[in-house]
Amino acid sequence: METLKNLLHANSVFASLTPAELTVLAQLASSRSYEKDETVILYGDVWSYLFLVSKGSVNAVKESGEGRSLIVTTFLTGDLFWGLAFFQDNAPMPVTLKAREASRLHLWSRETIAPIFERNGRAGWELCRLMAGRMQRASAILEEMAFHPVAGRLARLLLDHFEMAGDAAISRHLTLDEMAARIGSTREMVCRALYGFSDKKLIEVTRTEFILTDRQGLFRLVENG
C-alpha cells in the first residue's frame, strides 16, 4: 500500500491529492501481474481503465494488415496511461498493450476513479497536460514516419539509447525485430542500415554491443532526414 501511495504521489497527476485521498485511491486499485509478451489489452477492444506501471514496462503496439508492427511508445515504472473508453463511451483501443517484460500494473475503472478527478481540479488539469504531451509525441512520430528515411529514424533510435545509457556502448538487447517495430520498418532494412552505419564508421557492431564511434555523423543523418 505504501509503495503504491509513493508512486501515486510521485506522479504529477496525483501529486496534489492529500494523504487521505491517496490512501483511498490506493485502496480502490486492482493490481495485476503480466509475464513478458503477455497481452494487457488488444487493439479494438473496449477498455475503460486507467493504469499505473509499478514494475516493468508495457509497449503500445500498432499492427498493419501485412503483419508489420510499430511500437508507438513504451510505458515505464511510474507512467500512467488509459484506454480510450476511459474518456469516450464504447471507444475501441487504438493500440495493443503488451508487457515488454515481467510487469505489474495498478488499474482503476472509470467509474471508480472519475469522482476523484471531478472533485480535484488540479488532478484533472494535470491529466489534460499529460494527454497534450502524448499528443505531441504522437505528432512527432507521424512526422518522422512521413518525412524521415529509415536511416534517419534508426540513427535517432540509437542516439536515444546511447543517451539513456550514458555511455558510448549499448548492449544488443534490442532485437532487429524490435528496432524495426520502433521505427516502422522491417528487420531486413534495419540490418542493412546498421551495417551501412558500420561501413561509414559511425558505429561498431559486435556480437554483443553497438559502440558509438561518430556521434556527429549519426546526428547528421537525423538532421538531413
Backbone hydrogen bonds in HBPLUS format (Angstrom, degrees):
<---DONOR---> <-ACCEPTOR-->    atom                        ^
c    i                          cat <-CA-CA->   ^        H-A-AA   ^      H-
h    n   atom  resd res      DA  || num        DHA   H-A  angle D-A-AA Bond
n    s   type  num  typ     dist DA aas  dist angle  dist       angle   num
A0005-LYS N   A0001-MET O   2.93 MM   4  6.22 160.0  1.97 151.1 157.2     1
A0006-ASN N   A0002-GLU O   2.92 MM   4  6.13 153.0  1.99 147.1 153.9     2
A0007-LEU N   A0003-THR O   3.01 MM   4  6.30 154.2  2.07 146.2 153.3     3
A0008-LEU N   A0004-LEU O   2.88 MM   4  6.12 160.6  1.92 154.9 160.2     4
A0009-HIS N   A0005-LYS O   2.92 MM   4  6.09 161.7  1.96 147.7 152.7     5
A0010-ALA N   A0006-ASN O   2.99 MM   4  6.12 146.5  2.10 142.6 151.4     6
A0011-ASN N   A0008-LEU O   3.13 MM   3  5.28 146.2  2.25 101.5 111.4     7
A0014-PHE N   A0011-ASN O   3.05 MM   3  5.69 133.8  2.27 116.4 126.6     8
A0015-ALA N   A0011-ASN O   3.01 MM   4  5.89 120.3  2.38 149.3 164.9     9
A0017-LEU N   A0014-PHE O   3.05 MM   3  5.59 164.8  2.07 119.5 124.4    10
A0021-GLU N   A0018-THR O   3.00 MM   3  5.09 115.1  2.44  99.1 115.0    11
A0022-LEU N   A0018-THR O   2.88 MM   4  6.19 157.0  1.93 158.9 166.1    12
A0023-THR N   A0019-PRO O   3.00 MM   4  6.19 150.0  2.09 142.8 150.6    13
A0024-VAL N   A0020-ALA O   3.10 MM   4  6.41 157.6  2.15 145.8 150.8    14
A0025-LEU N   A0021-GLU O   2.90 MM   4  6.13 163.3  1.93 149.8 154.7    15
A0026-ALA N   A0022-LEU O   2.90 MM   4  6.07 157.9  1.95 147.4 153.0    16
A0027-GLN N   A0023-THR O   3.00 MM   4  6.21 151.9  2.08 145.1 152.8    17
A0028-LEU N   A0024-VAL O   3.02 MM   4  6.26 138.0  2.20 145.7 157.1    18
A0028-LEU N   A0025-LEU O   3.22 MM   3  5.16 129.2  2.50  93.1 106.1    19
A0029-ALA N   A0026-ALA O   3.30 MM   3  5.37 151.4  2.39  99.6 107.7    20
A0030-SER N   A0107-LEU O   2.93 MM  77  5.22 165.2  1.95 149.4 154.3    21
A0107-LEU N   A0030-SER O   2.70 MM  77  5.22 170.6  1.71 160.5 163.8    22
A0032-ARG N   A0105-LEU O   2.95 MM  73  5.50 157.6  2.00 155.5 161.9    23
A0105-LEU N   A0032-ARG O   2.90 MM  73  5.50 166.6  1.92 161.9 162.7    24
A0034-TYR N   A0103-SER O   2.74 MM  69  5.19 160.6  1.78 152.0 154.4    25
A0103-SER N   A0034-TYR O   2.87 MM  69  5.19 159.7  1.92 147.6 154.5    26
A0038-GLU N   A0035-GLU O   2.97 MM   3  5.36 159.1  2.02 134.4 134.8    27
A0037-ASP N   A0099-ALA O   2.77 MM  62  5.02 152.0  1.84 143.0 146.7    28
A0099-ALA N   A0038-GLU O   2.90 MM  61  5.46 166.4  1.92 162.3 158.9    29
A0040-VAL N   A0097-LEU O   2.76 MM  57  5.26 162.7  1.79 141.0 146.0    30
A0041-ILE N   A0097-LEU O   3.43 MM  56  5.35 157.3  2.49 130.2 134.0    31
A0097-LEU N   A0041-ILE O   2.92 MM  56  5.35 160.0  1.96 155.4 162.1    32
A0045-ASP N   A0042-LEU O   3.14 MM   3  5.70 165.2  2.16 132.7 135.8    33
A0044-GLY N   A0093-MET O   2.90 MM  49  4.81 163.0  1.93 129.0 134.7    34
A0093-MET N   A0045-ASP O   2.75 MM  48  5.45 144.4  1.87 139.9 149.7    35
A0110-ARG N   A0048-SER O   3.05 MM  62  5.84 135.5  2.25 171.3 164.5    36
A0083-GLY N   A0049-TYR O   2.83 MM  34  5.56 153.8  1.90 160.7 169.2    37
A0050-LEU N   A0108-TRP O   2.93 MM  58  5.37 161.2  1.97 156.1 161.8    38
A0108-TRP N   A0050-LEU O   2.87 MM  58  5.37 153.4  1.94 159.0 166.6    39
A0051-PHE N   A0081-PHE O   2.73 MM  30  5.51 166.1  1.75 155.5 159.5    40
A0081-PHE N   A0051-PHE O   3.01 MM  30  5.51 155.1  2.07 151.9 158.5    41
A0052-LEU N   A0106-HIS O   2.87 MM  54  5.24 153.0  1.94 149.4 158.5    42
A0106-HIS N   A0052-LEU O   2.94 MM  54  5.24 162.8  1.97 152.4 158.1    43
A0053-VAL N   A0079-ASP O   3.02 MM  26  5.62 160.1  2.06 157.2 163.7    44
A0078-GLY N   A0053-VAL O   2.67 MM  25  5.32 174.5  1.68 151.4 152.6    45
A0054-SER N   A0104-ARG O   2.95 MM  50  5.63 159.0  2.00 153.7 159.1    46
A0055-LYS N   A0104-ARG O   3.31 MM  49  4.96 140.1  2.48 144.0 138.3    47
A0104-ARG N   A0055-LYS O   2.94 MM  49  4.96 155.4  2.00 128.6 129.9    48
A0100-ARG N   A0057-SER O   2.93 MM  43  5.53 157.3  1.98 130.9 137.4    49
A0058-VAL N   A0075-PHE O   2.89 MM  17  5.10 151.4  1.97 140.2 149.7    50
A0075-PHE N   A0058-VAL O   2.76 MM  17  5.10 166.3  1.78 154.7 155.2    51
A0059-ASN N   A0098-LYS O   2.78 MM  39  5.28 158.4  1.83 166.4 158.9    52
A0098-LYS N   A0059-ASN O   2.93 MM  39  5.28 160.5  1.97 150.8 157.2    53
A0060-ALA N   A0073-THR O   2.92 MM  13  5.48 164.2  1.94 164.9 162.8    54
A0072-VAL N   A0060-ALA O   2.76 MM  12  5.55 136.5  1.95 154.9 168.4    55
A0061-VAL N   A0096-THR O   2.79 MM  35  5.13 170.7  1.80 155.5 158.6    56
A0096-THR N   A0061-VAL O   2.92 MM  35  5.13 172.5  1.92 150.1 151.5    57
A0062-LYS N   A0070-LEU O   2.85 MM   8  5.10 166.2  1.87 149.2 153.1    58
A0070-LEU N   A0062-LYS O   2.72 MM   8  5.10 149.6  1.82 154.2 161.2    59
A0064-SER N   A0068-ARG O   2.79 MM   4  5.28 160.6  1.83 154.7 161.5    60
A0067-GLY N   A0064-SER O   3.00 MM   3  5.29 162.5  2.04 110.4 115.0    61
A0071-ILE N   A0181-ALA O   2.52 MM 110  5.24 149.2  1.60 115.6 126.1    62
A0079-ASP N   A0076-LEU O   2.90 MM   3  5.50 162.1  1.93 145.4 146.8    63
A0086-PHE N   A0083-GLY O   2.91 MM   3  5.40 160.2  1.95 113.9 120.2    64
A0087-PHE N   A0084-LEU O   3.10 MM   3  5.88 155.7  2.16 118.3 123.3    65
A0088-GLN N   A0084-LEU O   3.05 MM   4  6.19 161.6  2.09 145.1 150.8    66
A0091-ALA N   A0088-GLN O   3.16 MM   3  5.62 157.1  2.21 139.6 135.0    67
A0112-THR N   A0109-SER O   3.13 MM   3  5.20 126.1  2.43  96.8 110.5    68
A0113-ILE N   A0109-SER O   3.12 MM   4  6.38 162.7  2.15 159.1 162.0    69
A0114-ALA N   A0110-ARG O   2.87 MM   4  5.44 156.4  1.93 150.3 155.0    70
A0116-ILE N   A0113-ILE O   2.95 MM   3  5.45 134.7  2.16 114.0 126.2    71
A0117-PHE N   A0113-ILE O   3.41 MM   4  6.89 152.9  2.49 151.3 158.6    72
A0117-PHE N   A0114-ALA O   3.07 MM   3  5.26 116.7  2.49 103.2 117.9    73
A0118-GLU N   A0114-ALA O   2.93 MM   4  6.21 156.2  1.99 155.7 163.5    74
A0119-ARG N   A0115-PRO O   3.01 MM   4  6.15 141.6  2.16 137.9 146.5    75
A0120-ASN N   A0116-ILE O   3.01 MM   4  6.07 138.5  2.19 140.3 151.4    76
A0124-GLY N   A0120-ASN O   3.21 MM   4  6.58 160.7  2.25 152.0 157.5    77
A0125-TRP N   A0121-GLY O   2.87 MM   4  6.11 154.8  1.94 150.0 157.1    78
A0126-GLU N   A0122-ARG O   2.94 MM   4  6.20 161.6  1.98 152.4 156.5    79
A0127-LEU N   A0123-ALA O   2.98 MM   4  6.22 147.9  2.08 145.2 154.1    80
A0128-CYS N   A0124-GLY O   3.05 MM   4  6.35 151.1  2.13 144.2 151.7    81
A0129-ARG N   A0125-TRP O   2.96 MM   4  6.34 152.5  2.03 148.2 156.1    82
A0130-LEU N   A0126-GLU O   2.93 MM   4  6.18 151.2  2.02 143.1 150.7    83
A0131-MET N   A0127-LEU O   2.95 MM   4  6.23 155.7  2.01 147.4 153.8    84
A0132-ALA N   A0128-CYS O   2.93 MM   4  6.22 154.3  2.00 148.7 155.5    85
A0133-GLY N   A0129-ARG O   3.05 MM   4  6.32 154.6  2.11 145.2 151.5    86
A0134-ARG N   A0130-LEU O   3.02 MM   4  6.35 152.2  2.10 147.3 155.0    87
A0135-MET N   A0131-MET O   2.95 MM   4  6.25 148.6  2.05 146.9 155.8    88
A0136-GLN N   A0132-ALA O   2.98 MM   4  6.30 152.4  2.06 147.7 154.8    89
A0137-ARG N   A0133-GLY O   3.03 MM   4  6.32 155.0  2.10 145.4 152.0    90
A0138-ALA N   A0134-ARG O   2.94 MM   4  6.20 155.8  2.00 145.7 152.2    91
A0139-SER N   A0135-MET O   2.95 MM   4  6.18 154.3  2.01 146.6 153.5    92
A0140-ALA N   A0136-GLN O   2.98 MM   4  6.27 152.9  2.05 146.3 153.5    93
A0141-ILE N   A0137-ARG O   2.99 MM   4  6.29 152.2  2.07 148.5 155.9    94
A0142-LEU N   A0138-ALA O   3.03 MM   4  6.32 161.9  2.07 150.3 154.4    95
A0143-GLU N   A0139-SER O   2.96 MM   4  6.21 155.2  2.03 147.1 154.1    96
A0144-GLU N   A0140-ALA O   2.95 MM   4  6.17 160.0  1.99 148.1 153.1    97
A0145-MET N   A0141-ILE O   2.92 MM   4  6.16 162.3  1.95 153.2 158.1    98
A0146-ALA N   A0142-LEU O   2.93 MM   4  6.05 151.7  2.01 146.0 153.5    99
A0147-PHE N   A0143-GLU O   2.89 MM   4  5.88 157.3  1.95 152.8 158.1   100
A0148-HIS N   A0144-GLU O   2.93 MM   4  5.02 150.4  2.02 135.1 139.0   101
A0153-ARG N   A0149-PRO O   3.11 MM   4  6.44 160.8  2.15 156.4 162.1   102
A0154-LEU N   A0150-VAL O   2.86 MM   4  6.03 160.9  1.89 157.5 162.8   103
A0155-ALA N   A0151-ALA O   2.91 MM   4  6.01 154.1  1.97 143.7 151.3   104
A0156-ARG N   A0152-GLY O   3.05 MM   4  6.27 155.9  2.11 144.2 149.8   105
A0157-LEU N   A0153-ARG O   3.05 MM   4  6.33 156.0  2.11 143.8 150.2   106
A0158-LEU N   A0154-LEU O   2.96 MM   4  6.23 163.8  1.99 154.4 157.7   107
A0159-LEU N   A0155-ALA O   2.93 MM   4  6.13 163.6  1.96 150.8 155.7   108
A0160-ASP N   A0156-ARG O   2.93 MM   4  6.09 158.4  1.98 150.1 155.8   109
A0161-HIS N   A0157-LEU O   3.10 MM   4  6.38 153.6  2.17 145.2 151.9   110
A0162-PHE N   A0158-LEU O   2.85 MM   4  6.16 155.9  1.91 155.1 162.2   111
A0163-GLU N   A0159-LEU O   2.91 MM   4  6.08 157.2  1.96 147.9 154.3   112
A0164-MET N   A0160-ASP O   2.93 MM   4  6.19 157.5  1.98 145.9 151.9   113
A0165-ALA N   A0161-HIS O   2.97 MM   4  6.07 151.8  2.05 142.0 149.6   114
A0166-GLY N   A0162-PHE O   2.92 MM   4  6.03 128.7  2.19 137.2 150.8   115
A0166-GLY N   A0163-GLU O   3.14 MM   3  5.02 131.8  2.38  92.2 105.5   116
A0212-LEU N   A0168-ALA O   2.65 MM  44  4.99 161.9  1.68 152.6 158.6   117
A0170-ILE N   A0210-PHE O   2.95 MM  40  5.42 159.4  1.99 153.4 160.0   118
A0210-PHE N   A0170-ILE O   2.86 MM  40  5.42 157.6  1.91 159.2 166.9   119
A0172-ARG N   A0208-THR O   2.92 MM  36  5.46 149.4  2.01 135.8 133.8   120
A0179-MET N   A0175-THR O   2.93 MM   4  6.23 164.1  1.96 156.2 160.5   121
A0180-ALA N   A0176-LEU O   2.91 MM   4  6.05 158.9  1.95 146.1 152.3   122
A0181-ALA N   A0177-ASP O   2.91 MM   4  6.12 151.5  1.99 141.3 149.5   123
A0182-ARG N   A0178-GLU O   2.91 MM   4  6.13 140.1  2.07 144.0 154.5   124
A0182-ARG N   A0179-MET O   3.17 MM   3  5.08 125.0  2.48  91.7 105.8   125
A0183-ILE N   A0179-MET O   3.18 MM   4  6.46 133.9  2.41 143.4 154.2   126
A0183-ILE N   A0180-ALA O   3.27 MM   3  5.39 137.5  2.47  97.4 108.4   127
A0184-GLY N   A0180-ALA O   2.86 MM   4  5.74 112.5  2.32 144.3 159.7   128
A0185-SER N   A0180-ALA O   2.91 MM   5  4.72 168.2  1.92 134.6 138.6   129
A0190-VAL N   A0186-THR O   3.00 MM   4  6.29 160.1  2.04 154.6 160.6   130
A0191-CYS N   A0187-ARG O   2.89 MM   4  6.01 162.9  1.92 147.0 151.7   131
A0192-ARG N   A0188-GLU O   3.01 MM   4  6.19 160.9  2.05 145.5 150.8   132
A0193-ALA N   A0189-MET O   2.93 MM   4  6.12 158.8  1.97 146.2 152.2   133
A0194-LEU N   A0190-VAL O   2.86 MM   4  6.07 162.0  1.89 155.6 160.3   134
A0195-TYR N   A0191-CYS O   3.15 MM   4  6.38 165.5  2.18 151.0 153.9   135
A0196-GLY N   A0192-ARG O   2.93 MM   4  6.11 132.8  2.16 137.0 150.9   136
A0197-PHE N   A0193-ALA O   2.85 MM   4  6.18 150.8  1.93 151.3 158.4   137
A0198-SER N   A0194-LEU O   2.97 MM   4  6.31 151.2  2.05 141.9 150.4   138
A0199-ASP N   A0195-TYR O   2.93 MM   4  6.06 154.7  1.99 136.8 143.0   139
A0200-LYS N   A0196-GLY O   3.09 MM   4  6.32 144.3  2.22 141.6 150.7   140
A0202-LEU N   A0197-PHE O   2.90 MM   5  5.18 165.4  1.92 158.3 154.0   141
A0201-LYS N   A0198-SER O   2.99 MM   3  4.98 159.2  2.04 106.2 111.2   142
A0213-THR N   A0202-LEU O   3.01 MM  11  5.26 162.8  2.04 135.7 135.0   143
A0214-ASP N   A0202-LEU O   3.02 MM  12  4.55 137.8  2.20 140.1 127.9   144
A0204-GLU N   A0211-ILE O   2.74 MM   7  4.91 150.3  1.83 140.4 150.4   145
A0211-ILE N   A0204-GLU O   2.85 MM   7  4.91 164.3  1.88 147.5 152.4   146
A0206-THR N   A0209-GLU O   2.92 MM   3  5.19 174.6  1.92 164.7 163.3   147
A0218-LEU N   A0214-ASP O   3.24 MM   4  6.65 152.3  2.32 148.8 155.2   148
A0219-PHE N   A0215-ARG O   2.95 MM   4  6.28 157.1  2.00 150.8 157.9   149
A0220-ARG N   A0216-GLN O   2.90 MM   4  6.15 151.8  1.98 145.6 152.5   150
A0221-LEU N   A0217-GLY O   3.26 MM   4  6.56 147.6  2.37 139.2 147.0   151
A0221-LEU N   A0218-LEU O   3.11 MM   3  5.15 119.6  2.50  95.3 110.0   152
A0222-VAL N   A0218-LEU O   3.15 MM   4  6.54 152.2  2.23 148.0 155.2   153
A0223-GLU N   A0219-PHE O   2.86 MM   4  6.14 168.0  1.87 159.2 162.0   154
A0224-ASN N   A0220-ARG O   2.86 MM   4  5.83 148.5  1.96 145.2 152.9   155
A0225-GLY N   A0222-VAL O   3.24 MM   3  5.37 161.9  2.28 104.8 109.6   156
